[in-house]
Each structure stands twice: as C-alpha cells, then as structure tokens.
Amino acid sequence: MSKKRNITLVVILVLVTNIITFGLTNLLTIKYNDKVIIPTSEYEQLMSSYRKYSKVMGLENYIKDNFLKDVDDEKLIEGQLKGLFQSLEDPYSVYMTQDEFKSFTEQTQGVYGGIGVIVTPGEDNLITVVSPIEGTPGERAGIKTGDKIIKVNDEEFTADSMDKAVKLMKGEPKTPVKITILRKDKDGNNEYIDLEIIREEIRLQTVKSDIIQDNIGYIKITSFDELTYEDFKKDLKALMNKGISGIILDLRNNPGGLLNVCVDIADELLGEGVIVYTETRHGERVYERSDKKHIDIPLVVLVNEGSASASEILAGAVKDHNRGLLIGNKTFGKGVVQRIRELSDGSGFKLTVSEYFTPNGTNIHGVGIEPDIVVELPEDIQEIGLDNLKEDTQLQVAIEKIKELIE
C-alpha cells in the first residue's frame, strides 16, 4: 500500500474519532501538505455517514456514563437493532434475539411447548389472535380469532413486545400460564377474560382427512409447516384410492406458514397456470406456477376470518382459476411476504420484502378474500369440523354444494 493511501486511512480514522467524541462537522476538505487527498463528493458522503453513526455512538456512551444502573452492553445493542426494525412501522418486520428466533423457528418445525395459538400484531398495536390451533389448550380454553392478548402472567404487553409475550406463553409442558384476553361482546363492548392454561407439547398434526357420505373426501389443513405437504399427499392419495368423487378442503382458522409448502399443495389441485406472484417495491416479480398434472375432481374450499397468508394464497388461486367454490366468511387479509434470516450468532429477523398477488393480480392485504358463498356460523358454536357437523353450518353448505358439483 502506498504512503499516500496509508496517510489517507490515518486521517479518516482520526476524523471518525473526532466526530464521535467532539461532534466535528465543519471541515470542508481533507488535506495533506496542502493537497486535497479525498474528493469533495466522497468526503460529503463520508461526513453524512459519520453524522448518522456518531449520534448513536455518542448517545450510547452518554448512557453508559450517566445511567443510574449498570448497563448490559448486549441488551443495549439488541435494543438498537429492535428499534431499527420497529422504525419501519411494519408489524411483520422484526429483529429477534437468539432465544426469540429459536422459539419462532420451532413453530414451523411442528413441535414446541405452549398453549397453541397463532398471533399477529394488530393495527391497534395489540397482540391479535389469528386463530387457535385445533386440539390445543388454547382452543379448549375458548380463545377465539380476533381476541386481543393484553397480559401474560399479569404483565401487560402490546404488539411492540409481542415476541416477549410469545416467549412467556411457550414453556415446559404441564406448567401453567395466565392469559388476559380483551374481546368485544356482541354489543361492541370490551370484555376482559382471565384464563389459566396448562401448557402442553404442541405436536402439530396439520393435516386430517376423512370420508363423508361414502364419496366425499374431507381434508383439513391447520397450518403450512415443513411436514404438511408430505402429509397432504399421503392423505390425498388414500382418499383417491377409496374412490372419492369430490373434495372439501377446510382452511378455516389456518394462519398460514411456509409459502413453498402452500405452492406445492396448490400444484396438486390446480391445472397449469400461475398460483401466486410476488412483487418488490422495485417492481421485481417472481411467479409460482402449477403444471398440468392435478387431481381433477370437484372442489370446495372452506375459509373464514382466521384463514390468513398462505391459506389466502391457496384460496385465491382456486377462486381465480375457477377451480372450485369458496364457502364461509371473508379471510384475514395478510398479503405481504417476509424474508426470514438467521444471523451467525443465532439471532435473526423477519423483513417484509414483497407483497403477493393472486393469479388475477389482486392484492388482498388488509382486505381479505370474499368467498363465493357467504355462510355465517352460529355465534355460540365451540367447535367446527366433522366432529360438530350438526352445528357447523358452513360445512353443511359445503357438503350440499359438493354434491351438486359431483352430479
């Protein structure tokens, strides 16, 4: 390296120290022996970066020197990183500590200890239940889609601290956790419900299937995790081998999950064409397509307000391709895609990088998908599906319609 290059780096380092320590911002040129050694444009760019980071480092040093209590350097850094993502004002973009990221990834792997509810940050900055997972302590305790979790173990939480609340709700099986729910009653008044729930090992069986009235196949998918596609293929094959004439696909209270798994399942049901496409803010598009090979029998898809994200992708593709009927209530309306990355120290982040569109170019974010046939459930219904067919009015209509399509 030349002597001139060495001197340039030394001068830059001195500048960094000066700016951080003294807030130096008034230099116009950098010289050595009266010669300018950094062009003005590069210098201005350098100064702009220094102004940004010197403020952060200056405040960090002031906190360490003057805060009443000892400062944990690691927590201070993590707080800065969390603030970086929070400043985006996007509830789906978050930085996660090592423990938080581990807890997050456990859910897509299908096994964890907890109460079994899927939550999302709400527009009111409250932790909002997308859906309870079927057969889990959360569902048995009566937690419903749209409930707001405002306290965990008597500690108040908002959506800004959702990851901490989720960590508290998870834990060793057979241990209790206290949850306070905010719910609107039928008159729109606030109702506060305190629940004590015993955690269990949540082993997600995301696919269940059965046969209705001899020739109608019924498949319920509760989420899209790493095991869902293989389980779906196995159940679909078993139903087809029994000679079914139509399928009811139940996506109610399915909060979504892995996009690639959803696409693989859609490919089994749709003919050749676009399943979904994503678009970045730069206009870059990525298309997911299905091939010609598919199960070509009548199809009805059940959806409700708890059907979100990947569920909406599958439902939207079925609707746009006129592949089947959608029955139930309008879906949740999550139409953005997050990139998930693990960092070298085990921490990680989710960042919203694109929005998705149904094959016809519809973005359902914040809007949801309207079913072809709207059917309301009884207000006091506690369970949906084949085990409660007598009260499940949506499933009853689905059976009627699939019979008509088969005929």
N, C-alpha and C positions, 0 to 999 in steps of 0.2 A: 504494500500500500504506500502511496506517495506521501511525502512530508506534508504537502498541502491538504490531502484528504484527512490525515491524522489530526491536523490543526483544526480543520472544519468540525470534526466529530467532537473534539475537546470543547470548542466554542459552543456547540449545540448543547452538550451536557451541562456546561456552565449556565447556559440560558435556562435549561429546564430547572436547575436548582434555584436560580434567581427568581424565576416566575413562581414556582411553588412557594418559596419562602417569603418573597417580598411583593408578589403580585406585579412584577415588572412587565409593563405593556407599552412603553413609549419609544422603544428603539425603532429606528427607521431602516437601518441597514446593519449588516454584519460585516465587519472589515478586519483585514489583517494586513498590516503595513500599508494602510490607506487604500487597499484594494478590496472591492466587494467580492466576497467569496461565496455568497448564496444569492441567487437572483431574487428580485423583489417578489415575484409571484410565488415562488417556493417558500420564501420567508413568511409571506402573509398566510399561507396555508399552515405552515408550522406554528405560527403565532395563534391562529384560530384553534388548532388542536390543543395547544398549551392552555389557552384561556378556559377551555371546557374542563380539562382534567385537573388543572391547578385548583379550581374551585372545589372539586370533590376532595382532592387530597388535602387541601387547606382546611376544610371543614372536618375531615376525618382526624387530622392532627389536633384541631382545637377540641373536639370531643374527647379524645384520649387524654389531653392535658387537663381538661376542666370539668368533665362529667363527674357527678357526685360519687358514682360507684365505679368499680373496676369494669373495664370494657373487654369483652370477648372479641378478639380480632376476627375469628371465624364467623361469628354471628353478624359482625359489622359488615363483612364482605357479602355474606348471604343476603342481608337486608338490602344492600345496594343492588344486588342482582335481581331480587324480587321487585324492588322499586322500578328497575329498568323495564321489566315486563308489564308491571301494573300501569306504568305511564302510557302504555298503548291503548288503555281503556277498552280492552278486548277481554271479556271474561274467559275466553278459551285459551289465551296465551299466558302461560305461567312458567316461572322458574321453580324447580323442585330440588330440595336438598337430597342428600343420599337416601335418607330414610323415606322421604316422601316419594321419590322416584321408584324405589323398591316397592312401596305399597301400591303405587299406580300400576306398575307392570304386572303385579300379582293378579290383578283383576282380569287382564287379557289372557293369562295363562290358565284360568279356570279354577284355582283353588286358593282360598285365603280364609282367615278367621275374621268374623264380623257379624253384621246384622242383615246384610243383603239388600241394600238399597242403592240405586244409581242416582247421583245428584249432579246438578249443574248450577253455575252462577246465574241467578235471575236478574232481570232488568231492574228490579227494585233493590239490587245488591244484597239479596238474601239467598241463602242456600236452598235451592229448589229441588224437590224430588221429581226426577223424570219418571221413574217407576220403581216399585219394589220388585225384587226378583222372586219369581214364583217358588213357593215352598220354603221360603226362608223365614227367620224370626221377624224380620221387618214386615213382611206381608202378613204373617199371623198376628202381629201386634196391631194391625189395622192402618199402617202407613199407606197413604194414597198419592197418586200422581198429583202434583201441584202443591202438596204440603210444603211448608217452609220450616226447615230445621233451624231454630234460633238459639238453642242451647244444647250443649253436650256436657254431661256431668256438671251441670249448674254453671258452666262457663258460657258466656254469650259469644256468638260468632256471627259474622256476616260473610258475604261471598268473597271478600278480600282475603279472608283467612280460612277458606274452605278446605285447603289441603290439611291444615292442622286439625280441623274438625273431623275430617275423614279418618285421619290417623287415630284420633281418640275413639271413634266408633269401631274401628278394627281392633283386634286384640285376641287374646287366648280364648279358645272355646270354653264354654261353661262359666265364663265370667260376666258380671252384669255391667250394663252401661245405661245411664239415664239420658233420655232424649226429650226435649221440649219442642212440640210442634205448634206452629201457627197455621190455622186453617180457617177459611171462610165458610160460614154456615150457609144455608140455603137463602137467607135474607141478606147476605153480604157482610154480616158482622164477624169480627175477629173472635176466634175460639182458640184458646190455649190448652194444649193437651200434654200432660206429663206422662211419659212411658218409661218403664224399666224393662229392658230387653236383655235376655241372656244370649250372649254371642254363641255362634256355632261355627264349625268348619264349613265354609261355603264351598261345596263342590258343585260347580255349575254343570247341570245337565241341560245344555242349551237347546237340545232337540228332543221332542217327544212326538210319537206318532201313534195312530190307531185307525181302525176302520169303522165307519158309521153306516149302518143300514146296508151291510153286505158289499156295496160297491163304491162308497165314497171314502177316499183317503183323507186323513186329517193329519197335518204336520204343524206343530207349534215350535217356533224358534224364539227363545227368550233373550238371546244376545248373539253377537257375532265374535267369538273368540277363536283362538288358534285351533281348537278341536271341532268347531261347528261344521265346517264343510264336509269333513270325512264322516261325521255322524249323520249329516243330512243325506249324503249319498247312500249310506248304508240303509237308512230308514226308507228312502225313496225307492230303492231297489226292492226292498222287502215288500212294500206296498204294491209295486207294479207286478211283482211275481204272484201276488194274490188276486190279480185281475181287476184292479180298481178302474172306474170309468171317469173319475174326476177327482180333483184335489182342492181341499180348503187349506190355505196357508195362513196360519194365525200369527200375525206380527204385533198383536196388541201388547202394550207395555214393554216393547222391545226397545231399549235405549240406544241401540246401535252397536258399534265396536269396530272391528277391523275392516277397512274398505275392500281389501283384496279378497277376503272371505265372502263378503256380500256379492262381489262381482262373480266369483266362482259359482255361487248358488244361482245367481241370475242367469248365468250361462246355461245351466241345466234346464231352465224353464222357458227361455226366450228363443226365438229364431234368430237369424242373422241380423245384426244391427248394433247400434250404439246402446250401451247400458247407461252410461253416465259420462259427462266430461267435466273436467275441472279447468278453471281459468285463473291465472295470477293477475296481479294489478298491472303487469306489463303486457297483458293480452295473450300470454303463452297458454296454449291449450293442450291438454292430454286427454285422449279418448280411450275409454274402456269399451270393448266390443264383445259381442257374443257371436258364436259361429252357428252354422245351420243346424247342427245336431242338438235336439232338445226333446223333452217329453211333451208330446203333442196331444194332450187331453184337456178338457175344460178345467178352468182355474178360477177360484175365488180367493181374494186376499182380504183378511180382516185387519183393520187398523183402528187406532184411537189416539187420543191426545198424548199417550205415553209412547207412541211409536216415533222414534227420532233417528236422525242421522242416517246410518246405513240402512235402517228399516225403510226410511223415506226414499232412499235411492232405489231399493228393490221395488217398493210400491209404485214409485214414479215411473220406473221403466215398464212395469206391467201395464200401467194405465196408458202411457204414451204409445206403446206398441199395440194397444187394444188386445192384449194377450189374455185379459181376464177382467173380472169385476172387482172393484174395491168397495167394501162394505164396512160401515162403522161410523166413527167420528173423524173430524179433521185432525191431522197429525201434528206433532210438536212444533216443527219448523226450525230445524237446525241444518243449514245448508252451507256450512263452511268446513274446510278441511285443515287439520293440524299436522304439521311435521313434528315427529317425536324424535328427540336425540338424547342419547346418554353421553355424558362427558367422562373424561378419563378418571375422575375421582369418584364416579358412581352417582353423582348428581345428574340432573337432566332438565329438559324443558319441552314444552309444547308451544308451537308458534303457528298461528293461523297464516297459511301461505297462499291459499286459494279458496274460491267458492265453487260449489258444484252446481251443475245444471242437469235437469232431466233430458232425455233424448230430444224433446221438442224445444229445448232452450229455456225452460222455466227454472228460475231460481226461487226456491221455496223458503229461504232463510227469513225467519220472523213471520212467515205467512202460513206454512204448512200445506198439505195436500188435501183437497176436498175429495171424499170418497164419491163413487158413482151413486151409491145409495146410502143416505144418512139414516142410521138407526141408533136411537138412544137406549142406554141400559137403565134398568130400574135404579133409583137413587140409593136404595139400601142394599144393593147387591154386594156380597162379600167376596165372591169368587167367580171367575169366568172360566169357560172351557168346558170340556166334556163332562167333568165331574159335577157341573152345575148347569146342565143343559136346560133344565126346567125353567130357570130364571134368566139364562143368557140369551136375551132377545136378538143380539147381533149374530150369534152363532145359529140361532133358529132360522133367521132370514138367509144366512149363508147356505144352509142346507137346502132351503126351498129353491134358491137361485141356481145352485149347482145341479139340482135335479132337472130344472128347466133347460140348462145348457147341455146336459147329458142327453136329454130327449131330443 
